[in-house]
Each structure stands twice: as C-alpha cells, then as structure tokens.
C-alpha cells in the first residue's frame, strides 16, 4: 500500500455531510471484534463510528474494499497523531488552513440550524398555501398516445412507474411505422372527431399505442405542476378545463391527445411537509440575502477590484 493511493481519497471535502451506512454483514453485537490492527482490537462499533464521522468518499471506498479502508483509516490516524506530536498544526499555513476548514464546517452547521429551527406555524402554512395554491394543483387526465418514427428521448427523473412507462414508450417509438407528419395528421383528425362528440374511450381503444393507459381507458399518470413531465406538456394540461380536449401535443417521439378529467389540490396532509420546506427555504433566501447585503464591501479603491488586464484609471495630474 502506497501513501499516494489513499491520502487523496481521505482528504477533507469542502462540504462534508455524514452518510450513515451500516457495515456489511453487521451483527447485533456491537462489541464483537472483527479484526485487529497493529495489535488493537477493532469492533463493529468502531467501524460504525468510522462511517458516521468520516467523509462520503471514505464511506464509498469502504463499500468497495472494507479491509483496505480500515487500514487506511488507522494509517491516517497514526500520521495525524505524529503531526500533533510535532506541533505541525500550529505552523503556518497549515494552522490557517485548518481554521478555515473548521469555520466552513461550522458555517454549514449554522446554516442547517437556522433553517431547521425556523418555526413554521399552522397559520404560516395556511397563508403560504393560499398564496401558492396553483403550484400544488394536480390533474387527472386521459390520453391517446400516437408514436412516430424517430430518435428516442433521454429519460429524466421520475417515479419507478414513470421510468417504466418511458422505457415502454421508447420501445414503441423505435417500432413505430408512421412518419411524424402522418402522425400529426392522424392526431388532428382524431381531435376533430372527439370535439364533434366521438367517444374518447373508443378512440383510445382504436388508436392509442400506450399499452398501460389504453388498458385503463386512457387513464394516465397524475400530472403535477412540479412533476417530471416536460414543461410544454404540463402547460397543455393545465390550460384545459375539465372535459376539454387538447390540440395534439408534440413530444420527441409521439403526439399526445389529452382530455382533462379533473383538477385540484391533493389532500392537505400530503402537502404540509413540502409547504413547510418551501417556507424554510424562503426564510433562508431572505436570511442569506440580508447577510450578503450587510457584509457587502464598500469599495475605496476601484482599481484594486478591476479584472486582470483591465485598464487602470488614469493618474490625476496635480493641479487639475
């Protein structure tokens, strides 16, 4: 084992966050000795403490090679103790670097404390909800899905159900036989028929190529303002009134015909948590904005703050 192999992995991160992961094959007895290092017993509790107090990079390395990670941990500890004996932490620039790291970590802890300890009353939740109600609306829709030949789009974030649907639709798009223009013409014709009174469920059964929604009469995933659906898709949904049929909505691999079934907010208890988080985030934005304004430098020498290469202000001529 060479020092160059492990010191970079154990360097202190700029933003340290504890990630608690149980050691592999952990047993109920924390006092059980699982190894000895330099003659010292190492218990399950010791390993757990390592994982709870080190940086994420160490935790990730431990998952890959726990035996070597433990060895590195003790080597690091030994070298640190030797450095303390030699009083290296009291010398510049290490002294100032350590102080900077401590300050940064303490700062992050204070930011977390300020945010998490901010009191969010029921009145604040009600007030925020009243002012932002539209953000929490969700829509139940039915769709007719009409794929066309073309490149599949990269999948974005979403629930497992969303990802499964996206994968199925990507496969359908690859196998599609219609061109984009032919599919557009078909979608426009279907919209005309629906607006003239055609039965939506029958049109779903006849034309839609999304297996899951077709089997459910066109019922599609619930659409929320902040969900992973593309923005133009969400805009088309929320522009409708219940019972209305959308114009064909083009997406990278298909056209969608959408009928809005109903729109409204989810049960209040489901959004209390997200609203409380939003209120705390707003508080932190204002809190940090006030701090930045408070500590904004008052510039006395503009030339000092010019970017490198920028011309300096001319030196004033005496008497002018």
C-alpha positions in Angstrom: 0.0 0.0 0.0 1.4 3.4 -1.0 0.6 6.7 0.6 -0.3 8.2 -2.8 -3.0 5.7 -3.2 -5.1 6.7 -0.2 -4.3 10.2 1.0 -6.3 11.9 -1.8 -9.3 9.7 -1.0 -9.2 10.8 2.6 -8.7 14.5 2.0 -11.3 16.6 3.8 -14.1 17.6 1.4 -15.2 21.2 1.1 -18.7 20.3 2.1 -18.8 17.4 4.5 -22.0 15.6 5.0 -22.4 12.5 7.2 -23.8 9.5 5.3 -24.5 6.7 7.7 -24.2 3.3 6.2 -24.2 0.1 8.1 -21.1 -2.1 7.6 -21.6 -5.2 5.5 -22.7 -8.3 7.4 -23.3 -6.3 10.6 -24.2 -8.4 13.6 -26.4 -7.4 16.5 -23.4 -7.4 18.9 -21.5 -4.1 18.5 -18.7 -5.3 20.8 -17.8 -8.2 18.5 -14.2 -8.0 17.4 -13.9 -8.2 13.6 -10.2 -7.5 13.2 -7.0 -6.4 14.9 -5.0 -3.5 13.6 -1.4 -3.1 14.9 -2.3 -5.2 17.9 -5.5 -3.3 18.7 -9.0 -4.9 18.6 -11.5 -3.4 16.1 -15.2 -3.9 16.9 -18.3 -3.5 14.9 -19.0 -0.4 16.9 -15.6 1.0 16.0 -16.3 0.5 12.3 -19.7 2.1 12.6 -18.1 5.1 14.3 -15.7 5.4 11.4 -18.5 5.5 8.9 -20.5 8.0 10.9 -17.7 10.5 11.4 -15.8 10.4 8.1 -16.5 12.0 4.7 -18.6 10.4 1.9 -15.5 9.5 -0.1 -14.3 7.2 2.7 -17.8 5.6 3.0 -17.8 4.8 -0.7 -14.3 3.4 -0.6 -15.3 1.2 2.4 -18.2 -0.2 0.4 -15.7 -1.3 -2.3 -12.9 -2.6 -0.1 -13.7 -2.5 3.7 -10.4 -4.2 4.8 -8.2 -1.7 3.0 -10.4 1.2 4.0 -9.9 0.2 7.7 -6.2 0.0 7.2 -6.1 3.5 5.6 -8.2 4.9 8.5 -5.6 3.8 11.0 -2.7 4.9 8.9 -4.3 8.3 8.6 -4.9 8.4 12.4 -1.3 7.5 13.1 0.1 10.2 10.8 -2.2 12.7 12.3 -1.0 11.8 15.8 2.6 12.2 14.7 1.8 15.6 13.2 0.3 16.6 16.6 3.4 15.5 18.4 5.5 17.6 16.1 3.0 20.5 16.6 2.6 20.9 12.8 -0.9 22.2 13.2 0.5 25.2 15.0 2.6 26.3 12.0 1.6 28.4 9.0 0.0 27.9 6.6 -1.5 24.7 8.0 -2.8 26.5 11.1 -4.8 28.9 8.9 -6.0 26.1 6.6 -7.3 24.1 9.5 -9.1 27.1 10.9 -10.6 27.8 7.5 -11.9 24.2 7.2 -13.3 24.3 10.8 -15.0 27.6 10.0 -16.5 26.3 6.8 -17.9 23.2 8.6 -19.3 25.3 11.5 -20.8 27.7 9.0 -22.7 24.8 7.3 -23.9 23.6 10.6 -25.1 27.1 11.5 -27.0 27.3 8.2 -28.6 24.0 8.8 -29.6 25.0 12.3 -31.0 28.4 11.1 -33.1 26.6 8.5 -34.3 23.7 10.6 -35.0 25.6 13.7 -37.1 28.2 11.9 -40.6 27.9 13.4 -43.4 27.1 10.8 -46.8 27.6 12.4 -50.1 26.4 11.1 -51.0 29.9 10.2 -47.9 30.3 8.1 -48.7 27.1 6.2 -52.2 28.2 5.6 -51.0 31.6 4.4 -48.4 30.2 2.1 -50.9 27.6 0.6 -53.4 30.4 -0.1 -50.8 32.4 -2.0 -49.3 29.5 -3.9 -52.3 27.1 -4.3 -51.9 26.7 -8.0 -48.4 25.3 -7.5 -49.9 22.3 -5.7 -52.7 21.5 -8.2 -52.7 18.1 -9.8 -54.5 17.0 -12.8 -56.1 13.7 -13.7 -56.0 13.1 -17.5 -56.8 10.6 -20.2 -54.5 10.4 -23.3 -54.3 9.0 -26.7 -50.7 8.2 -27.4 -49.5 8.2 -31.1 -45.8 7.5 -31.6 -43.9 8.2 -34.8 -40.6 7.1 -36.2 -37.7 9.0 -34.8 -34.9 9.1 -32.2 -35.9 8.2 -28.6 -35.5 10.9 -26.0 -33.3 10.6 -22.9 -35.3 9.7 -19.8 -35.4 12.2 -17.0 -36.1 11.8 -13.3 -39.4 10.3 -12.1 -41.0 7.6 -10.1 -40.4 3.9 -11.0 -43.8 3.9 -12.7 -42.8 6.9 -14.8 -39.5 5.3 -15.8 -41.2 2.1 -16.7 -43.7 3.9 -18.9 -40.9 5.9 -20.5 -39.0 2.8 -21.4 -42.1 1.2 -22.9 -42.8 4.3 -24.9 -39.2 4.4 -26.1 -39.5 0.9 -27.4 -42.8 1.7 -29.1 -41.2 4.7 -30.8 -38.5 2.6 -32.2 -41.1 0.2 -33.6 -43.4 2.9 -34.9 -44.3 2.8 -38.6 -45.8 6.3 -39.2 -43.8 9.4 -40.0 -44.0 12.5 -37.9 -46.2 14.3 -40.5 -48.6 11.4 -40.9 -48.9 11.0 -37.2 -49.7 14.8 -36.9 -52.4 14.5 -39.5 -53.9 11.5 -37.7 -53.8 13.3 -34.4 -55.6 16.3 -35.8 -58.3 14.2 -37.3 -58.9 12.4 -34.0 -59.1 15.7 -32.2 -61.8 16.9 -34.7 -63.8 13.7 -34.1 -63.5 14.0 -30.3 -64.6 17.6 -30.3 -67.6 16.6 -32.5 -68.7 14.1 -29.9 -66.8 10.9 -30.6 -66.4 8.6 -27.6 -62.9 9.1 -26.0 -62.7 5.5 -24.6 -63.4 4.0 -28.1 -60.9 6.3 -29.7 -58.3 5.2 -27.1 -59.0 1.6 -27.8 -58.7 2.1 -31.6 -55.7 4.4 -31.8 -53.6 4.7 -28.6 -50.4 2.8 -28.6 -49.5 3.2 -24.9 -50.3 -0.3 -23.5 -50.8 0.8 -19.9 -53.2 3.7 -20.5 -55.1 2.0 -23.3 -55.9 -0.9 -20.9 -57.3 1.7 -18.4 -59.4 3.5 -20.9 -56.8 6.3 -21.4 -56.2 7.0 -17.8 -52.7 8.4 -17.4 -50.3 9.4 -14.6 -51.4 12.3 -12.4 -49.7 15.5 -13.6 -48.5 18.0 -11.0 -47.0 21.4 -11.6 -43.6 20.3 -10.3 -43.6 16.8 -11.8 -41.0 15.5 -14.2 -43.3 15.9 -17.3 -41.9 18.4 -19.9 -42.9 22.0 -19.4 -44.9 22.2 -22.7 -46.8 19.0 -21.7 -47.7 20.4 -18.3 -48.7 23.8 -19.8 -51.1 22.0 -22.2 -52.7 20.0 -19.4 -53.2 23.0 -17.1 -54.6 25.2 -19.9 -57.6 22.8 -20.2 -60.9 22.8 -18.3 -62.4 19.6 -17.2 -63.8 17.7 -20.2 -61.8 19.7 -22.8 -59.7 18.1 -25.5 -56.2 19.5 -26.2 -54.7 20.1 -29.6 -52.1 17.4 -30.5 -49.2 17.9 -28.1 -45.9 17.0 -29.8 -43.2 15.3 -27.8 -39.8 14.0 -29.1 -41.3 10.6 -30.1 -45.0 11.0 -30.2 -48.1 13.1 -30.3 -50.5 13.2 -27.3 -54.1 14.0 -27.3 -55.2 14.9 -23.8 -58.5 15.2 -22.1 -58.6 16.8 -18.6 -60.7 14.8 -16.2 -60.4 16.9 -13.1 -58.0 19.3 -11.4 -57.4 20.2 -7.8 -55.1 20.0 -4.8 -54.1 16.7 -3.2 -55.2 16.1 0.4 -53.8 18.8 2.6 -51.9 16.5 4.9 -49.9 15.4 1.9 -48.5 18.9 1.2 -47.9 20.2 4.7 -44.4 18.8 4.6 -43.5 20.3 1.2 -45.0 23.6 2.1 -43.1 23.8 5.4 -39.9 23.1 3.4 -40.7 25.8 1.0 -41.3 28.3 3.8 -38.0 27.4 5.4 -36.2 27.8 2.1 -37.8 31.2 1.6 -36.6 32.2 5.0 -33.1 31.1 4.3 -33.1 33.0 1.0 -34.0 36.2 2.8 -31.6 35.4 5.7 -28.7 34.9 3.4 -29.6 38.0 1.2 -29.6 40.2 4.4 -26.2 38.8 5.4 -24.7 39.4 1.9 -26.0 43.0 1.9 -24.7 43.5 5.4 -21.2 42.4 4.5 -21.1 44.0 1.0 -17.7 45.7 0.7 -17.7 49.5 0.4 -15.1 50.0 -2.4 -12.5 52.6 -1.6 -10.1 51.7 -4.4 -11.9 50.7 -7.6 -8.6 49.9 -9.4 -7.9 47.1 -7.0 -11.1 45.3 -7.9 -10.6 45.5 -11.7 -10.2 42.3 -13.5 -6.7 41.4 -14.6 -5.9 43.1 -17.9 -8.4 45.9 -17.4 -7.0 49.4 -17.9 -6.3 51.3 -14.7 -7.8 54.7 -14.1 -5.6 57.5 -15.2 -3.4 59.0 -12.6 -4.7 62.5 -11.9 -2.4 65.3 -12.9 -1.5 67.6 -10.0 -3.4 70.9 -10.1 -6.2 69.5 -12.3 
